[in-house]
């Protein structure tokens, strides 16, 4: 019997991001296995684990909450200075890129991938939303907080 195992990164999700700790163990050449026998595994404390243990889920939730708090803190600082941030990735004032650059300048351990994921979650849960402003003939968009905080 012969087989080949292949460890791959998962495809990007709906938001275009990957789970950095997740891998997929694939059976590439196997005479006696189903082609759908792929196994999801996660990197946890220096080793791969078969399924995502509860403590990993709690750690991920806690990390996501910290990322969102960091993002909102920096977002509020930037918005408080009167700068408008965009939700569009190609914009020069793309919120995730600006927040990550500001975090790097202040020495925070917060990169652009974490910022993009935090922005996506915050927009999905309604904490941030896109507001249209400016002239009706040339409307502009900016991100604002919806929970009563400053713009």
C-alpha positions in Angstrom: 0.0 0.0 0.0 1.3 3.5 -0.8 0.1 6.9 0.1 1.3 10.5 0.2 0.3 13.0 2.9 0.4 16.7 2.2 0.1 19.4 4.8 -1.5 22.5 3.3 -2.7 25.9 4.5 -6.5 26.4 4.3 -8.0 28.5 1.5 -8.9 32.1 2.4 -12.3 32.5 4.0 -15.1 34.9 2.9 -13.2 37.9 4.2 -10.1 36.8 2.3 -8.0 35.8 5.4 -6.5 32.6 6.6 -6.4 31.1 10.1 -2.7 31.3 10.8 -2.7 28.2 13.1 -4.9 25.9 11.0 -3.6 23.3 8.5 -5.2 20.6 6.5 -3.6 17.2 6.3 -4.5 15.8 2.8 -4.2 12.3 1.4 -2.8 13.0 -2.0 -2.2 9.4 -3.3 -3.9 6.6 -1.5 -5.1 3.4 -2.9 -7.5 2.6 0.0 -8.7 6.0 1.2 -11.5 8.2 0.3 -10.5 11.5 -1.3 -12.5 13.4 1.2 -10.5 12.1 4.2 -8.8 15.5 4.8 -8.1 16.2 8.4 -8.1 19.7 9.9 -5.3 20.3 12.5 -4.3 23.3 14.6 -0.9 24.5 15.8 -1.1 24.7 19.6 1.8 25.1 22.1 4.5 23.9 19.7 2.6 20.9 18.2 -0.2 20.1 15.9 -3.4 18.9 17.6 -6.1 16.9 15.8 -9.1 19.0 16.7 -9.4 22.5 18.1 -9.4 22.0 21.9 -11.6 24.2 24.0 -8.6 26.1 25.5 -7.5 27.0 22.0 -10.9 28.4 21.2 -10.9 30.4 24.4 -7.4 31.7 23.6 -8.5 32.6 20.1 -11.6 34.4 21.4 -9.5 36.3 23.9 -6.9 37.2 21.3 -9.6 38.4 18.9 -11.1 40.5 21.7 -7.7 42.0 22.5 -7.2 42.7 18.7 -10.6 44.4 18.5 -9.9 46.5 21.6 -6.5 47.6 20.2 -8.0 48.4 16.8 -10.8 50.5 18.4 -8.4 52.3 20.7 -6.2 53.3 17.8 -9.2 54.0 15.5 -10.6 56.4 18.1 -7.2 58.2 18.4 -7.0 58.7 14.6 -10.7 59.7 14.3 -10.2 62.1 17.2 -7.6 63.9 15.2 -10.1 64.5 12.4 -8.8 61.9 10.0 -11.3 59.8 8.0 -10.6 56.1 7.5 -11.9 53.9 4.7 -13.2 50.4 4.7 -11.9 49.9 1.1 -8.6 47.9 0.9 -7.2 49.9 -2.0 -7.8 53.3 -0.4 -4.8 55.3 0.8 -6.5 55.7 4.1 -7.6 52.0 4.5 -8.4 51.7 8.2 -6.6 48.3 8.8 -3.3 49.6 7.2 -3.4 52.9 9.0 -4.2 51.3 12.3 -1.5 48.7 11.9 1.1 51.4 11.0 0.1 53.4 14.0 0.3 50.4 16.2 3.8 49.6 14.9 4.9 53.1 15.5 3.7 52.9 19.1 5.4 49.6 19.6 2.2 47.5 19.9 2.3 43.9 18.8 -0.4 44.3 16.2 0.1 43.6 12.5 -1.9 44.3 9.4 -3.4 40.8 9.2 -4.8 41.2 12.7 -6.1 44.6 11.9 -7.9 43.4 8.8 -9.5 40.6 10.7 -10.5 42.9 13.6 -11.9 45.4 11.1 -13.9 42.7 9.4 -15.4 41.4 12.7 -16.1 44.9 13.9 -18.0 45.8 10.7 -19.9 42.5 10.8 -21.1 43.0 14.4 -22.0 46.6 13.7 -19.5 48.4 15.9 -18.1 50.1 12.9 -20.1 51.1 9.8 -19.6 53.1 6.6 -21.1 56.6 6.5 -21.6 58.6 3.4 -20.7 62.3 3.6 -19.9 65.2 1.3 -21.7 66.6 -1.7 -24.5 64.5 -3.1 -22.9 64.8 -6.6 -19.6 63.4 -5.3 -20.3 61.3 -2.1 -17.4 60.2 0.0 -17.3 57.4 2.6 -15.7 57.0 6.0 -15.8 54.6 8.8 -17.6 55.6 12.0 -18.3 53.9 15.4 -22.0 53.2 16.0 -21.9 52.6 19.7 -22.0 56.3 20.7 -18.2 56.9 20.6 -16.6 59.7 18.6 -16.3 59.4 14.9 
